[in-house]
Amino acid sequence: MNTSTRKILEIFQQINAIPRCSKREEKIAAWLEQWATTIGFGVKKDAAGNLLINVPSTAGYDHAPIIVIQGHMDMVCEKSPDSRHDFTTDPITLKYDGDWLGAKNTTLGADNGIAIAMALALASDESVIHPALELLFTVDEESGLNGAKQIESGFIEGNVLLNLDSETEGVFTIGCAGGRNTLISRKLTFKDLAKDSQFFRLTIQGLHGGHSGIDIGKQRANANKILARAMHQFGAACDLRLASINGGSAHNVIPRSAQAVFACDPSGTMALFNAVNDFEHIVKTEYDAVDPSLSLSLSPADSGPKGNTALDVLETRIVISLLLSLPHGVLGMSPILKGLVETSNNLSTVEIKDATLQILTSQRSSVMSRMDEVTTVIKSIATLAGAETKSDSEFSPWSPNLQSALLQRCTDVYRQVFNQEAEVESIHAGLECAIIGDTYPGMEMISFGPTIKDPHSPNERLFIPSIARVWDFMLALLKSYGQ
């Protein structure tokens, strides 16, 4: 590990000692403000909480364009079922494994803490030659790019933006999908059950999960879908009466676990357990290659959350049928860019809260009309089930520009530094470039970063050698503006 990588990881560890789940960035923002003030850099904050730190140019670069280096302050806060980690107070515990850096039973937060660490290391290293820099750190990216949506015209002065939120070193991202969330709500009626009704808890867990954009094409299992399939299958063994359901954690995370509590006539208990064993064998066989740790378990429960009450058989079937009918996964591939997912939907979360079924879905597409189509399908299915819908958190795609002068500069510099060609791609995930580009027309933008695997899950890990390569590229790129 070289000196620059060691310094970056030291800063990253300091960042990971500060709680920074989405919508709770106050402490990391205060730490960054203090960092900038201590060094003597100018810093300002907008109404949303986005930070901009001004770093003066080095000698000879006064007339070079201002370069914006951008990342987001928040992280996805996911943990394994057995973890007692409290994301509101506990630091992330780093775990080194050879060339890889992970965390102990939680997300690592390299998405996007490593961007902040690299930006701070760059700005504070007096040996680095660079134009004037604006370090732009946004809030609430993971909930729907909400911080970027609130940046006003005039907050940024620079016209060249380097987004450090891509996750494969050696790849330049020049486009991304648009996104939208659609929430489905349906009022439910709980009824008293017979005193001899037996309650059971069905649990789906052990799934890989992952980023609902980057990993959606990997065909990983969705715990909400498996839960619905299981309950549908068990309906043949006994008349289910649903008491509670809960699955998934966030719009941009493929659900790793889900559970439901339901009542069943005692006479069907034996057939129910047999159905569980049969169905577990089926799904484990289906997903053995991508989710080998998938497990399905059924255990007795004392009662439902509302005591000896549950939905009737018909309403239970409506809930199950709604979950079965909603699309999940890849819905279309790009006809232009080989291997790129064009359109998808993530069946993100499901729960019963205050006698209301709430299902959150997340649509993505690089073609707005296709995203509209998927949203229409989801709303139509919900209407048939007697539910209401509401869409929000929408952002447009970032359209690739293969003729970009910034792209040409980056590919030339990369070739000079490493004697090899960089890849150029558009991704099926949301990047803040899509929002910033709308607010600042004409902004030159590109995204890159060190290699991160399995973001948005406790398996998230950072490839340490890739940090040095991104660092060397950035130094050469910034230096090129003075030539």
Order of alpha helices (4+ residues) and beta strands (2+ residues): alpha-alpha-beta-beta-beta-beta-beta-alpha-beta-alpha-beta-beta-beta-beta-beta-alpha-beta-beta-alpha-beta-beta-alpha-beta-beta-beta-alpha-beta-alpha-beta-alpha-beta-beta-beta-alpha
